[in-house]
Structures are given as structure tokens and as C-alpha cells.
Amino acid sequence: MSDNRFDFETRLVHFRRFVSRLYKRLKHLPLTIADISVIHVVNGDGTIYQSRRGSGDNWSVYRIARHSYEGPNKQSREIWEKLRDAVSLRVALDELTRRCPQCLTSDATRYNHPAQVLKLLPPDAI
């Protein structure tokens, strides 16, 4: 387990996607898959599952957990574990729903929730 944040898309591309989402929200336009950089869901015990866009149409799936360590300061840090690397969006969504099936019924109103992203996929991709 290590910090695997180096295969994400560049900050400039990530920022452009953010601006595109903001513009579409202000103009009441529908979002598309191209506007999403991160698919994010939180398990009931606090474990975070994320799928992040890499280069092109590849996605990587991560499990993020916060661990506390013994010592005088009781320090804690996030541990990133890469579950899948360079997979298609459909495979990444399947991995997220397999790891966290109860997450599909809770807090499904965010644009980057797996249930919302599934609605954006074209019917032939499902």
C-alpha cells in the first residue's frame, strides 16, 4: 500500500473539467462523462472508494482508509490502495459497486456518485 497519486490526469485537465461542470450547472445543461474526473463513494465504516480518470479513457480504482498510529501524537494518515489500474469506465463502476454495494442506495444525488455516472452511460455501453 502506498500513495499512488501519480497516474491521475494533470491538474490543468482536472481544473478544466471542474470549470466545465460549473458552467453547465450555471446554464442548467446536462453533464456528460467527459465532465467527470473522480467517481467517489464512502462506505459506512468510513472507507472511501474512488475511481480516478487517468490518461485517455482509462480509470484507476482506489480504496482510501485512514489509519491511526500509536505514539505520543496519535498521528493518522490516509493509505491509498490501488485495486484496479487502467480499466474502462464500466469495469471501474463494476468494481466500485462490488466493493461497496450498499453505497448505491445512499447519497446518490452527487454528480460523481456511481449511480449517477451509470445514468450518464449510453444504453449500448451497459
Secondary structure, DSSP 8 states (H G I E B T S, - for coil): ----GGGS--HHHHHHHHHHHHHHHHTT----GGG-SEEEEE-TTS-EEEEEE-STT-EEEEEEEEEE--SSS--EEEEEEEEEEEE-HHHHHHHHHHH-GGGGGSSTTSTTSHHHHHHHS-GGG-
